[in-house]
Amino acid sequence: MTKIPGRNPDQFSDAAFLANPLGAIPYPYPANMPTALWNITPIELQYALELAEPLVYAQAVWRSATFDLRPELRGAAMDRGQGQAYLTGSPQTFGPPVATPTVVQNTGTYPIWRPLGAAGKLWVQIYNLNFRTWARSFGFRVLAREYASINDPNAIQQVSDDEDITTDFVGTMPSAVAQFMPTGGGYPIRYWRCELRFQYRSSPLIDEPGWLVAGVPSNNFRLMASYY
């Protein structure tokens, strides 16, 4: 045997996570939780001809994970069993909402362990922005929208108008960074997701080699994202 300097790690224990001496709901804030971080592997944006959205020629859509920004609440919120109905109202009636049978799947969320969820941001960086000036005439734009739910990840819906953030990505630099703070202004809502739409609003009339593939833009934008 060879003695290696250092120390052996402590035996694994989830006692700090499950500690609840008073039997409270929700549990107390757990101890020894990991640093809050979410990353994705760099991806290349893939455009597709857009037929459903008017005045858009081609579009690439990127969505973040659905973040659980208050994971310490755990199961104390509106956890919904599979098959449990949602209450919905009919626009043709003025009575109380009625239960509509709905198959509910267990929606996966990514926990961000920050005290009360404070001070975290989603960072998105785009590489290879060797932007051709002529491409702007084809109506290139980037739209951002937010999805959220106060207590049910299966009921997450759009909560913001589309925000035009094109100016963050059109310039002379080879890369650009955009940052997004979740709904709540520093004290975030529990479940939150961000979506970016990269659009060309008119059909290019110039077929530069390598830019159009089967009529679809191929500009090799690479996207990275992190939450911390």
C-alpha positions in Angstrom: 0.0 0.0 0.0 1.1 3.5 -0.7 0.1 6.3 1.6 -1.1 9.4 -0.3 -1.1 12.8 1.5 -4.5 14.2 2.1 -7.7 13.0 3.7 -10.5 10.6 2.8 -13.9 12.3 2.2 -16.5 12.1 4.8 -19.2 9.4 4.5 -22.1 10.6 2.4 -25.1 11.7 4.4 -28.3 13.5 3.5 -29.1 14.3 7.1 -28.6 18.1 6.5 -31.1 18.0 3.6 -33.8 16.1 5.5 -33.4 17.6 8.9 -36.8 18.7 10.2 -36.9 18.3 14.0 -40.2 20.1 14.4 -41.9 18.3 11.5 -42.6 21.6 9.8 -44.1 22.1 6.3 -42.1 23.3 4.4 -38.9 21.9 5.9 -36.3 24.2 7.3 -33.7 25.5 4.8 -31.2 22.6 4.3 -27.5 22.9 5.1 -24.5 22.1 3.0 -26.2 22.5 -0.4 -24.1 22.9 -3.5 -23.3 26.2 -5.2 -26.0 27.3 -7.5 -25.0 26.7 -11.2 -26.5 25.6 -14.5 -24.6 25.3 -17.7 -25.3 24.0 -21.2 -22.9 22.6 -23.8 -22.4 25.2 -26.6 -25.0 24.6 -29.4 -25.3 25.9 -33.0 -28.6 27.6 -33.7 -30.6 25.8 -36.3 -33.0 27.8 -38.4 -36.2 26.5 -40.0 -38.6 28.1 -42.4 -41.4 29.6 -40.4 -44.9 28.9 -41.8 -47.1 29.4 -38.7 -45.9 32.9 -37.7 -46.8 35.7 -40.1 -44.1 38.1 -41.4 -41.3 35.7 -40.3 -39.3 34.0 -43.0 -37.0 31.7 -40.9 -36.6 31.2 -37.1 -34.4 29.5 -34.6 -35.8 29.0 -31.1 -33.8 28.4 -27.9 -35.3 27.7 -24.5 -33.6 27.5 -21.1 -34.4 24.8 -18.6 -37.3 25.4 -16.3 -35.6 26.6 -13.1 -36.9 26.0 -9.6 -35.6 29.2 -8.0 -37.0 28.4 -4.5 -36.2 24.7 -4.2 -36.1 24.9 -0.4 -39.9 25.0 -0.5 -39.8 21.5 -1.9 -43.2 19.8 -1.8 -45.0 22.5 0.2 -46.5 24.2 -2.9 -49.2 23.1 -5.4 -47.8 19.7 -6.3 -50.3 18.2 -8.7 -50.8 14.5 -9.2 -50.9 12.9 -12.6 -54.4 13.1 -14.1 -55.6 15.7 -11.6 -57.8 18.3 -13.4 -57.1 22.0 -13.9 -59.7 24.6 -13.2 -60.4 26.5 -16.4 -63.1 29.0 -17.3 -65.0 29.3 -20.6 -65.0 32.7 -22.3 -68.6 32.1 -23.2 -69.8 31.8 -19.7 -69.7 33.9 -16.6 -70.0 31.2 -14.0 -67.3 29.6 -11.8 -64.5 27.8 -13.5 -65.0 24.1 -14.2 -62.6 21.2 -13.9 -61.2 20.1 -17.2 -59.7 16.6 -17.3 -56.0 17.0 -17.9 -53.2 14.4 -18.0 -50.4 16.0 -16.0 -46.9 14.8 -16.4 -44.2 15.2 -13.9 -42.4 18.3 -15.3 -38.6 18.3 -14.7 -37.2 21.4 -13.2 -33.6 22.4 -12.3 -33.1 23.6 -8.7 -31.0 26.7 -8.2 -29.9 26.7 -4.5 -29.5 30.3 -3.6 -30.8 31.8 -0.3 -34.3 32.9 -1.1 -33.4 32.7 -4.8 -31.7 36.1 -4.6 -29.2 37.6 -7.0 -29.1 34.9 -9.6 -29.2 35.7 -13.4 -29.4 33.8 -16.6 -26.4 34.7 -18.9 -26.6 33.9 -22.7 -23.5 34.4 -24.9 -23.5 34.2 -28.7 -20.3 33.5 -30.6 -19.4 33.8 -34.3 -21.2 37.2 -34.7 -19.2 38.0 -37.8 -22.4 39.8 -38.9 -22.8 40.7 -42.5 -24.2 44.2 -42.9 -26.4 43.1 -45.8 -28.1 40.5 -43.6 -29.8 43.3 -41.6 -31.9 44.2 -44.6 -33.6 40.9 -44.2 -35.1 41.9 -40.9 -32.9 40.0 -38.5 -34.1 40.4 -34.9 -33.9 38.6 -31.6 -37.0 38.4 -29.3 -37.0 37.3 -25.6 -40.0 36.1 -23.6 -40.5 34.7 -20.1 -42.5 31.8 -18.8 -43.4 31.4 -15.1 -45.6 29.9 -12.5 -45.8 30.9 -8.8 -46.2 27.3 -7.5 -46.8 24.7 -10.2 -44.2 23.7 -12.8 -46.9 21.9 -14.9 -48.8 25.2 -15.2 -46.0 27.4 -16.5 -47.2 30.0 -19.0 -45.9 33.1 -20.8 -45.9 36.1 -18.5 -44.1 38.8 -20.6 -44.6 40.4 -23.9 -41.9 39.7 -26.5 -39.0 42.0 -25.9 -36.8 43.0 -28.8 -33.2 42.6 -27.8 -31.7 42.7 -31.3 -29.3 45.5 -30.4 -27.5 43.2 -27.9 -26.4 41.0 -30.8 -25.9 43.3 -33.8 -22.6 45.1 -33.8 -18.9 44.8 -34.7 -17.8 42.4 -31.9 -17.4 38.6 -32.6 -19.4 37.8 -29.5 -22.2 39.3 -27.4 -23.7 38.7 -23.9 -27.3 39.1 -22.8 -28.5 38.8 -19.2 -31.9 38.0 -17.8 -33.2 38.5 -14.3 -36.2 36.2 -13.4 -39.6 37.7 -12.7 -39.6 39.2 -9.2 -36.8 41.8 -9.4 -34.2 40.1 -7.2 -36.8 38.0 -5.2 -37.7 35.6 -7.9 -40.8 33.7 -8.7 -40.4 30.0 -8.1 -40.6 28.4 -11.5 -39.2 30.4 -14.5 -37.9 29.8 -18.0 -36.5 32.1 -20.7 -37.0 31.7 -24.5 -35.1 33.4 -27.3 -36.3 33.6 -30.9 -33.8 34.5 -33.6 -35.7 35.6 -36.7 -35.4 36.7 -40.3 -38.5 38.5 -41.4 -38.0 38.5 -45.1 -36.7 36.0 -47.7 -33.0 36.7 -48.7 -32.7 37.6 -52.3 -28.9 37.1 -52.2 -27.6 33.6 -52.0 -24.1 34.0 -50.6 -22.2 30.7 -50.6 -22.6 29.0 -47.2 -25.3 31.3 -45.9 -28.4 29.7 -47.3 -28.9 25.9 -47.2 -32.1 24.9 -48.9 -33.4 28.4 -48.4 -32.7 28.4 -44.7 -30.2 30.8 -43.1 -27.0 29.0 -41.8 -25.0 31.7 -40.0 -23.2 29.4 -37.5 -24.2 31.3 -34.5 -23.1 29.3 -31.4 -25.0 29.8 -28.1 -23.8 29.2 -24.6 -25.8 29.8 -21.4 -25.3 29.7 -17.7 -27.3 30.5 -14.6 -25.5 31.7 -11.5 
